[in-house]
């Protein structure tokens, strides 16, 4: 072997062999580097593509929703009323549906002087479509007198109260007037801009709100937009930041740096928000819960909702009408009772209001007899995704509301006892 390398011929053959091996090693190293760079690039491009798909195409993100649109698009949307959906802009209320009658209640014009009750609330009060199967219409049939349905989709209890002041006080007087509170309304009361709270909502307009000052006073903050034409301001992140200073949900999302414009690289924004997405997934999919429930243990939201209810009762009584407060449960509230065997999140608050004002009722009691017979929650809703009562759910509410109203009237005697087709 040593002779092989000692010979001139062997030496040159060895050098050539070593050079060939070195070239192979260098080619292998370069190939490995190129492969790693390619795989890394492919991974980064894939993450970016997936992030773009999720954040922009599918709009499954919790960054400010209008930040993904440019100003020209928003101005176009504003002129077409797309932001307001089927509603008209209202500086006093935020938005309000166009109505067939001059008073603003749902449906054709009625004899308001003969109406038994006026109802104020959100889409759970607006109720089922077609109108003939909605619980306010079924209640009207039972009472044998007009029922005025002032419910508006997407409203908080604050907007329902302001609509009561705007459309009812000094204009209409009915023996009874009801403020219907869907349990999640407590969250809507805390926002100046719907998009701060519901980051993927179709209805993304501004609204007034009640705001608790440090000295204990609750003040009224006006709608930050004065006209429909100013909807284009919603494309200005600086404007959103300015009104977000007194918006509960803006401050909430600010903890996760979600009050930003989304842009390239989209993967950066997706990965930055990942802790929030994971937490939300855990709450919704694992715990089957919702953040609004915690608000019933939070001093500020409870104080605001209490202020709204107290103001409604006081104003209604001053106008000569009997106020009625009804809490309307959603699917998750029913799930707490039926499957989790616990009281709904609003129960303690409801009991406090009930103790001070007896004409306060829990709509959960309307459904309990059906659950006791083993009927599933799904029987009473259009779907879990939609979240609203179906025709059967509305029928149950109309019957329960009728019983509660007639129980109140048994003491007041404001309605004729032969009214309607149902027994008191």
C-alpha positions as CSV (number, residue, x, y, z in Angstrom):
1,X,0.0,0.0,0.0
2,X,2.8,2.4,0.9
3,X,4.6,1.6,-2.4
4,X,1.5,2.7,-4.2
5,X,1.7,6.2,-2.8
6,X,5.5,6.4,-3.0
7,X,5.4,5.9,-6.8
8,X,4.9,9.0,-9.0
9,X,2.0,7.3,-10.8
10,X,0.4,6.3,-7.5
11,X,0.8,9.8,-6.1
12,X,-1.0,11.4,-9.0
13,X,-3.8,8.8,-8.9
14,X,-4.3,9.4,-5.2
15,X,-4.5,13.2,-5.7
16,X,-7.0,12.8,-8.5
17,X,-9.1,10.5,-6.3
18,X,-9.0,12.9,-3.4
19,X,-9.9,15.8,-5.6
20,X,-12.9,13.9,-7.0
21,X,-14.0,13.1,-3.5
22,X,-13.7,16.7,-2.4
23,X,-15.7,17.9,-5.4
24,X,-18.4,15.3,-4.6
25,X,-18.5,16.6,-1.0
26,X,-18.7,20.2,-2.1
27,X,-21.6,19.3,-4.5
28,X,-23.3,17.4,-1.7
29,X,-23.0,20.4,0.7
30,X,-24.2,22.9,-2.0
31,X,-27.1,20.6,-2.8
32,X,-28.0,20.3,0.9
33,X,-27.8,24.1,1.3
34,X,-30.0,24.7,-1.8
35,X,-32.5,22.0,-0.6
36,X,-32.7,23.6,2.9
37,X,-33.2,27.1,1.4
38,X,-35.8,25.8,-1.0
39,X,-37.7,24.0,1.8
40,X,-37.5,27.0,4.0
41,X,-38.7,29.3,1.2
42,X,-41.5,26.9,0.4
43,X,-42.5,26.8,4.1
44,X,-42.5,30.6,4.4
45,X,-44.4,31.0,1.2
46,X,-46.9,28.4,2.3
47,X,-47.4,30.1,5.7
48,X,-47.8,33.4,4.0
49,X,-50.4,32.0,1.5
50,X,-52.3,30.3,4.3
51,X,-52.2,33.5,6.4
52,X,-53.5,35.6,3.4
53,X,-56.2,33.0,2.8
54,X,-57.4,33.1,6.4
55,X,-57.0,36.8,7.1
56,X,-58.1,38.3,3.8
57,X,-59.9,35.9,1.5
58,X,-61.9,34.1,4.2
59,X,-61.9,37.1,6.6
60,X,-61.4,34.8,9.5
61,X,-59.5,37.3,11.6
62,X,-60.0,39.6,14.6
63,X,-58.1,42.6,13.4
64,X,-60.1,45.7,12.6
65,X,-62.5,44.5,9.8
66,X,-62.5,47.7,7.7
67,X,-58.8,47.9,7.8
68,X,-58.6,45.4,5.0
69,X,-60.5,47.8,2.7
70,X,-59.2,51.0,1.2
71,X,-60.9,54.3,1.6
72,X,-62.4,54.3,-1.9
73,X,-64.2,51.0,-1.2
74,X,-65.6,52.3,2.1
75,X,-66.8,55.5,0.5
76,X,-68.5,53.5,-2.1
77,X,-70.0,51.2,0.5
78,X,-71.2,54.2,2.5
79,X,-73.0,55.7,-0.5
80,X,-74.7,52.4,-1.2
81,X,-75.6,51.8,2.5
82,X,-73.8,48.5,2.5
83,X,-72.2,49.1,5.9
84,X,-75.7,49.6,7.3
85,X,-77.2,46.6,5.5
86,X,-81.0,47.1,5.3
87,X,-80.9,49.9,7.8
88,X,-80.7,53.7,7.6
89,X,-78.1,55.8,9.4
90,X,-79.3,57.4,12.6
91,X,-77.1,59.7,14.6
92,X,-79.2,59.2,17.7
93,X,-79.4,55.4,17.5
94,X,-76.6,54.3,15.2
95,X,-78.9,52.6,12.7
96,X,-82.6,52.1,12.3
97,X,-84.6,50.0,9.9
98,X,-86.7,51.6,7.2
99,X,-90.4,51.2,8.1
100,X,-93.8,50.8,6.4
101,X,-95.3,53.1,8.9
102,X,-94.5,56.6,10.3
103,X,-93.8,55.4,13.9
104,X,-91.1,52.8,13.0
105,X,-92.5,49.6,14.4
106,X,-92.4,46.4,12.3
107,X,-95.1,45.8,9.7
108,X,-97.9,47.9,8.3
109,X,-99.6,50.8,10.1
110,X,-101.9,49.9,13.0
111,X,-104.2,51.8,15.4
112,X,-101.6,52.8,17.9
113,X,-104.2,54.3,20.2
114,X,-105.7,50.8,20.7
115,X,-102.3,49.0,21.2
116,X,-101.8,46.9,24.3
117,X,-98.1,46.9,24.5
118,X,-95.0,48.3,22.7
119,X,-91.9,46.1,22.6
120,X,-88.3,47.3,22.4
121,X,-85.2,45.2,22.0
122,X,-82.9,43.6,19.4
123,X,-83.4,40.9,16.8
124,X,-84.9,38.5,19.4
125,X,-87.7,41.1,19.7
126,X,-87.9,41.8,16.0
127,X,-88.4,38.0,15.8
128,X,-89.1,35.5,13.2
129,X,-89.8,36.1,9.5
130,X,-92.4,35.9,8.1
131,X,-94.0,38.4,10.4
132,X,-97.1,36.2,10.8
133,X,-95.0,33.6,12.7
134,X,-93.1,36.1,14.9
135,X,-93.9,36.1,18.6
136,X,-95.0,39.7,18.8
137,X,-97.6,39.0,16.1
138,X,-98.7,35.8,17.8
139,X,-99.0,37.8,21.0
140,X,-101.1,40.4,19.2
141,X,-103.5,37.5,18.2
142,X,-103.7,36.3,21.8
143,X,-104.4,39.8,23.2
144,X,-106.8,40.7,20.4
145,X,-105.2,44.2,20.3
146,X,-102.3,45.7,18.4
147,X,-98.7,44.9,19.6
148,X,-96.1,47.4,18.4
149,X,-92.8,45.7,17.7
150,X,-89.9,48.2,17.8
151,X,-87.1,45.5,17.8
152,X,-84.0,46.2,15.7
153,X,-81.3,43.7,14.7
154,X,-78.0,44.1,16.3
155,X,-79.2,46.5,19.0
156,X,-77.8,46.7,22.5
157,X,-80.2,47.4,25.4
158,X,-78.9,51.0,25.3
159,X,-80.1,51.5,21.7
160,X,-83.4,49.8,22.5
161,X,-83.8,52.3,25.4
162,X,-82.9,55.3,23.2
163,X,-85.4,54.1,20.5
164,X,-88.0,53.9,23.2
165,X,-87.3,57.6,24.0
166,X,-87.1,58.6,20.4
167,X,-90.2,56.7,19.0
168,X,-92.4,56.2,22.1
169,X,-92.1,58.9,24.7
170,X,-94.4,61.9,23.9
171,X,-95.7,60.2,20.8
172,X,-97.3,56.8,21.7
173,X,-98.8,55.6,25.0
174,X,-99.7,52.0,25.5
175,X,-100.9,50.4,28.8
176,X,-97.7,48.3,28.9
177,X,-94.2,48.8,27.4
178,X,-91.5,46.1,27.5
179,X,-87.7,46.2,27.3
180,X,-86.6,42.8,26.1
181,X,-83.0,42.0,26.9
182,X,-81.2,39.1,25.1
183,X,-78.5,38.1,27.5
184,X,-75.6,39.0,25.2
185,X,-76.9,42.6,25.0
186,X,-74.6,43.4,28.0
187,X,-71.6,43.2,25.6
188,X,-73.2,45.5,23.0
189,X,-73.8,48.3,25.4
190,X,-70.1,48.8,25.9
191,X,-69.1,49.8,22.4
192,X,-69.1,53.0,20.3
193,X,-68.4,51.1,17.1
194,X,-69.9,47.7,16.4
195,X,-66.8,46.6,14.6
196,X,-64.7,46.9,17.8
197,X,-66.9,44.2,19.4
198,X,-67.9,41.9,16.6
199,X,-64.8,41.9,14.4
200,X,-66.5,40.0,11.6
201,X,-70.0,41.6,11.7
202,X,-71.8,42.6,8.5
203,X,-73.4,45.5,10.5
204,X,-70.4,47.6,11.3
205,X,-71.7,51.1,12.1
206,X,-71.0,53.5,15.0
207,X,-73.5,54.2,17.9
208,X,-73.8,56.2,21.1
209,X,-73.1,54.6,24.4
210,X,-73.4,55.1,28.1
211,X,-70.0,55.5,29.7
212,X,-69.1,55.3,33.5
213,X,-67.0,58.2,34.7
214,X,-64.5,57.8,37.5
215,X,-66.7,59.9,39.8
216,X,-69.5,57.3,39.5
217,X,-71.7,59.3,37.0
218,X,-72.9,57.5,33.9
219,X,-72.7,59.9,30.9
220,X,-74.1,59.7,27.4
221,X,-71.4,59.8,24.7
222,X,-72.9,60.8,21.3
223,X,-72.5,58.8,18.1
224,X,-69.0,59.7,16.8
225,X,-70.4,60.0,13.3
226,X,-72.8,62.8,12.5
227,X,-74.0,61.6,9.1
228,X,-74.0,58.7,6.7
229,X,-71.3,60.5,4.6
230,X,-68.9,60.3,7.5
231,X,-68.9,56.5,7.4
232,X,-65.7,56.8,5.3
233,X,-63.9,57.7,8.5
234,X,-64.0,54.1,9.4
235,X,-61.1,53.5,7.1
236,X,-58.9,55.8,9.2
237,X,-57.2,53.8,11.9
238,X,-56.3,57.1,13.7
239,X,-60.0,57.9,13.9
240,X,-60.8,54.5,15.2
241,X,-58.1,54.8,17.8
242,X,-59.5,58.2,18.9
243,X,-63.0,56.8,19.5
244,X,-61.5,53.5,20.9
245,X,-60.3,55.4,24.0
246,X,-63.8,55.1,25.5
247,X,-64.8,51.8,23.9
248,X,-64.6,48.7,26.1
249,X,-64.0,46.3,23.3
250,X,-61.3,48.4,21.6
251,X,-59.4,48.3,24.9
252,X,-60.0,44.6,25.2
253,X,-58.6,43.8,21.8
254,X,-55.7,46.2,22.3
255,X,-54.3,43.7,24.8
256,X,-53.6,41.4,21.9
257,X,-52.4,44.2,19.4
258,X,-55.4,43.5,17.2
259,X,-56.3,47.2,16.6
260,X,-54.0,47.4,13.6
261,X,-54.2,47.4,9.8
262,X,-53.4,44.1,8.3
263,X,-50.8,44.0,5.5
264,X,-47.8,42.2,4.1
265,X,-46.3,40.0,5.5
266,X,-49.7,38.5,6.5
267,X,-48.0,35.6,8.3
268,X,-46.6,38.2,10.8
269,X,-50.1,39.3,11.7
270,X,-51.4,35.8,11.8
271,X,-48.7,34.5,14.1
272,X,-48.9,37.5,16.3
273,X,-52.6,37.0,16.9
274,X,-52.2,33.2,17.3
275,X,-52.4,33.3,21.1
276,X,-55.8,35.1,20.9
277,X,-57.0,32.6,18.3
278,X,-56.0,29.7,20.4
279,X,-57.7,31.2,23.5
280,X,-60.8,31.9,21.6
281,X,-60.9,28.4,20.1
282,X,-60.5,26.9,23.5
283,X,-63.3,29.0,24.9
284,X,-65.7,28.3,22.0
285,X,-64.9,24.8,20.9
286,X,-63.6,23.2,24.1
287,X,-65.5,25.0,26.8
288,X,-68.4,25.8,24.5
289,X,-68.6,29.3,26.2
290,X,-68.7,33.0,25.2
291,X,-66.9,36.0,26.6
292,X,-70.1,38.0,27.2
293,X,-70.9,35.7,30.1
294,X,-68.0,37.0,32.2
295,X,-69.4,40.5,31.9
296,X,-72.1,39.7,34.4
297,X,-69.3,39.5,37.0
298,X,-67.7,42.7,35.8
299,X,-68.7,46.0,37.6
300,X,-68.7,48.3,34.5
301,X,-71.0,46.2,32.2
302,X,-73.4,45.4,35.1
303,X,-73.5,49.1,36.1
304,X,-74.3,50.2,32.6
305,X,-77.1,47.6,32.1
306,X,-78.6,48.4,35.5
307,X,-78.6,52.1,34.6
308,X,-80.4,51.4,31.3
309,X,-83.1,49.3,33.0
310,X,-83.6,51.8,35.9
311,X,-83.9,54.7,33.3
312,X,-86.4,52.7,31.2
313,X,-88.6,51.9,34.2
314,X,-88.5,55.5,35.5
315,X,-89.3,57.0,32.0
316,X,-92.1,54.5,31.3
317,X,-93.8,55.2,34.6
318,X,-93.5,58.9,34.2
319,X,-95.2,58.5,30.8
320,X,-98.1,56.7,32.4
321,X,-97.2,53.2,31.0
322,X,-96.4,50.1,33.0
323,X,-92.8,48.9,32.2
324,X,-92.1,45.2,31.8
325,X,-88.6,43.7,31.7
326,X,-88.0,40.4,30.0
327,X,-84.7,38.5,29.7
328,X,-84.6,36.4,26.5
329,X,-82.2,33.5,26.6
330,X,-80.1,32.4,23.6
331,X,-78.8,29.0,22.7
332,X,-75.8,29.1,25.0
333,X,-77.9,30.2,28.0
334,X,-80.2,27.2,27.4
335,X,-77.1,24.9,27.0
336,X,-75.9,26.0,30.4
337,X,-79.2,25.0,32.0
338,X,-80.0,21.8,30.0
339,X,-76.5,20.2,29.5
340,X,-74.2,21.9,32.0
341,X,-76.7,21.9,34.8
342,X,-76.0,25.4,35.9
343,X,-77.8,28.7,35.9
344,X,-77.4,31.1,33.0
345,X,-74.8,33.8,33.4
346,X,-77.4,36.5,33.8
347,X,-79.3,34.8,36.5
348,X,-77.9,36.6,39.6
349,X,-78.3,40.0,37.8
350,X,-81.9,39.0,36.8
351,X,-82.7,38.1,40.4
352,X,-81.5,41.5,41.7
353,X,-83.8,43.3,39.2
354,X,-86.7,41.0,39.9
355,X,-86.4,41.6,43.7
356,X,-86.7,45.4,43.2
357,X,-89.1,45.4,40.3
358,X,-91.5,42.4,40.3
359,X,-92.6,42.9,36.6
360,X,-89.4,41.4,35.5
361,X,-89.4,37.9,33.9
362,X,-87.0,35.3,32.7
363,X,-87.8,33.9,29.3
364,X,-85.9,30.7,30.2
365,X,-89.0,29.7,32.2
366,X,-91.0,29.6,29.0
367,X,-88.8,26.8,27.6
368,X,-88.2,24.7,30.8
369,X,-91.4,22.6,30.5
370,X,-90.3,21.5,27.1
371,X,-86.8,20.6,28.2
372,X,-88.3,18.7,31.1
373,X,-90.1,16.6,28.5
374,X,-86.8,15.9,26.8
375,X,-87.1,18.2,23.8
376,X,-83.7,19.3,22.5
377,X,-82.6,23.0,22.3
378,X,-82.3,22.7,18.5
379,X,-86.1,22.4,18.3
380,X,-86.5,26.1,19.1
381,X,-83.8,27.7,17.0
382,X,-83.3,28.2,13.3
383,X,-79.8,26.8,13.7
384,X,-77.0,27.2,16.2
385,X,-75.0,29.3,13.7
386,X,-77.9,31.6,13.1
387,X,-78.8,31.7,16.8
388,X,-82.4,33.0,16.5
389,X,-85.6,31.4,17.6
390,X,-87.5,29.5,14.8
391,X,-91.3,29.5,14.5
392,X,-91.7,27.1,17.4
393,X,-89.3,29.1,19.6
394,X,-91.3,32.3,18.8
395,X,-94.6,30.5,19.6
396,X,-93.2,29.5,23.0
397,X,-92.1,33.0,23.7
398,X,-95.5,34.5,22.7
399,X,-97.3,32.1,25.1
400,X,-94.9,32.7,28.0
401,X,-94.9,36.5,27.5
402,X,-98.7,36.4,27.3
403,X,-99.0,34.6,30.6
404,X,-96.6,37.0,32.4
405,X,-98.3,40.1,30.9
406,X,-101.7,38.9,32.0
407,X,-100.3,38.1,35.5
408,X,-99.2,41.7,35.8
409,X,-102.5,42.9,34.4
410,X,-104.4,40.9,37.0
411,X,-103.2,43.5,39.5
412,X,-103.3,46.5,37.1
413,X,-106.6,45.8,35.2
414,X,-105.5,47.8,32.2
415,X,-106.5,45.2,29.6
416,X,-110.0,43.7,29.0
417,X,-110.2,40.3,30.6
418,X,-111.9,38.7,27.5
419,X,-109.1,39.8,25.2
420,X,-107.4,37.2,23.1
421,X,-107.9,33.5,22.6
422,X,-105.7,32.2,25.4
423,X,-106.5,31.8,29.0
424,X,-104.9,34.2,31.5
